[in-house]
Amino acid sequence: MAAGSGTRMGAATPKQFLDLGGKPVLRRTIETFVSAVPDIKVITVLPKEHISFWKEYCLSSEFTCPQLLVSGGITRFHSVRNALERVPDGAIVAIHDGVRPLVSAGLIRNMFSKMEGGRIHALIPVVPSVDTLKVLDTVDSDLGEKVLKDSGEEIDRSRVFGAQTPQMFLSEDIKDAYSQAFDTSFTDDASVAHRKGIPLSFCAGERYNFKLTSPEDLALARMLTSSWSR
């Protein structure tokens, strides 16, 4: 999934095409999947206006990984739906954010291994919360400004986990889930599957499998990539 505009990154170029250790972020992500599963079939979802750019990049840089290119939709939900229309039945589908380039080949292989056999319908990598969590309400102050106020609600941190990608599904299940009408409560593929009643299983994610959202995220990814290549 690389159809976003990346406005929070503050760059003129969408973040999936920004340089990370001499390669675009998206290329690094795809190469990790191909390294993990050499016979994987890659569907790359891009903004319609950047498909020709990506084709030209792949040709000029001799990035020869076979890819089926699909135009994104108005939301991530619609982009995933567009891609799933090109997925056959009887497959294991891994839906991954193109701007999570530090995912390891080991995690990908382990997740595919767990999905084989059809006993698991959906597998989601998660990481435990390490921060103390606060539930705050936004209220009006006497000065007419919006301020944060403690709600008094307590959260048991041991029960809170952050979901990552890739999120893996049996193709028939996830295609059926995405036949539902769009809902703003759908924050990831697992939430779409859960609404359809597909049982979710979970596995340990990776600390550095973070999504590049801000300039600070990109700076950290560049430092890690540089240190790992030494």
N, C-alpha and C positions, 0 to 999 in steps of 0.2 A: 504494500500500500504506500504509494508515493504521490498522491494526487493533491496534497495540501499546498497552500501558498506560503506557509511559514512566516506569517506577518510578525509574530512575536520575536523572531530571530533578528529583525531589524535590518536585514540584508536585501540588496536589490535582487539577488539571485535566490530562488527557492532553496531551502536548506538541504533538500535531498541532492542538490547538485553542487553544494559547496565542497571545497577541497578538504580532504582528511588524509594527511600523509601522502600527498601526491595523487590521490584518486578521489573522484566524487564519492560522497557519503553513500549514495545508492549503489554504486558499483561494489564498494566494500561489503555492503550488506548481502547483495546477490552472490558474490564470490564465496562468502562463508557458507551459504546454503548449498551451493554447488560442490564445495569442498566436503561438506558433511554427507550429502546424498548426491553422488555424481549423476544419477539418472533422473533427477528431479525435473519436473516440468514447471517452468517459471512463468507466471503471469504477472506482468508489471503494470500497475495502474498509475497513470500519470495525468496531470492536467492536459486537457486537449491541446492547448496552445504550446505545450512543450514536447509533444510526441516527436515532431520532426527534429527538434534540437537533440533529443536523446538518440534517435536513430543516427544522426550525423556524428554525434560523439562516439557511439559504439563502432561505427565504421572507421572513423579517422584514428581512433586509438586501438583498433584491432581487438576490441572487447567482443569476442565471438560467442558468448553464451546465448543459446537460442532462447528467445523470449517472445511471448505473446503479449502485445501491447494493447491495453484497454483504456479508454477514456474514463476519467473520474466523473462522479456525480456531484450534486449540489451539497451533499454531506458525505461523511465517511461511510455511513450506512448505505447510501446509494452507490458509492464507489465499490464497496464490497459486493453488493448485489450485481453490479455490472460484471465484475470478474467471475462471480459464481455461475453466471449464465454460460461461461465457457468451460466449466469444470464437468467432467463426466461422472456418472455414478460409479460406485465401487472404488473410489479413491479416498486417500487420507489427505485432507486439506490443512495446510499450515498457513494461517493468516498472520503476517508479520508487518510491523511498521518499518517502512524503508529507512526511517531515520533512527533506528536502533542498530547501528552498525557494529557494536561491540559484543553482540551475542556470540557465544562460542559454538563451534561446530559440535563440540561434545554435548551441549544441551540439546541441540537440534537432533542429533542421532539418538540420544537417550529417549527423547519424547516420541520420535517415530517408532522406536522399538516398543515402547509401552502401548502405542496405539495399534500395533499389528495384532491381528487376531480378532478384532472387533469387539472385545469385551469392554473396552472403554469407549464411550461415545464422544467425550470431549475432555481435553487435557489442557489445563491452564497453569503456567508457571507463576509463582507468587514469591514475594519476599516479605519477611516480617517487618513490622514497623519498629524503628529504633528510637523515634522521638516521642516525647510526651505530647499527647494530643489534647487540644482544647476546643470545646464547642463554644463559639462566640456568636452573639447576635449583633446586628447592625442597628443602631438606634440613633435618634436625633438628640443632639446636645442642646443645652440652653443657648448656645451661640448659633444654632441653626446648622451645625455641621454634623456629618455622619461620623459616629464613633463606634468602637467595638466594646461590647459589654459581656462579661462572663455570664453564660447561660445557667451555670450551676450544674450542668449535665456532666457526668463523669464517664469516661470511656476506658474500658479495660484494654490496654495496649496489646496484651498477649493474644487478643482475638482479632486484631486488625492486621491485614496483609495488603500489600500493593500488588495489583495484577500487572503482568508483563505480556509481551508477545515473544515468540509465536504462540498463538492459541490454535490447537489442533482439533479437528472434528472429522467424523465420517461424512463424506460428501453429501449423501442423501439427507442426513440430519440437518446440516447447516444450510443447505439450499432450501429445505422446508422452513427452517426458522426465518430465513430472509424473505420468505413469501409474505410475512406479516407486514402490516402497515407500519410506517416509520413512527417512532415515538422518541421524544426528546430525552427520555430516561435511558435510552440505549447508549451507554458510554463506551462499550467495547463489544466484541463478538460474543463473549460469554454472557453478557446481559441479554443479548438477542436470543441466544440458545436457551437460557434459563426461562425466559418468558414463554417459550414454546414447550417447556417441560422436559428438555433434554438434560439428563443427569450429568453434572459436572464433576470431574476429578481434578486434583491439584497436585503439583509437584514443585520442588524447590527451584526457584529462579536463580538469577545471578545478580550480584550487587552492581556490576558494571554494565548490565544490559539496560541502560537507561535511555530514555527518548531525548533526542536533541531538540530542545525547545527554545532555549535562550542562548545568547552569546557565551555565557559562562559554561553551559553544557558543552558547546563546541570546543571551547578552550580546554576543558578537562579531557574531552575525547582526544584532542590533538596531543596533549601531554602523555596520555596513556598509550596511544598508538606509537608515539616516538619512543617511549621507554621499552615497550614490548618488542620493537624492531631492532634494539641494540644487541 
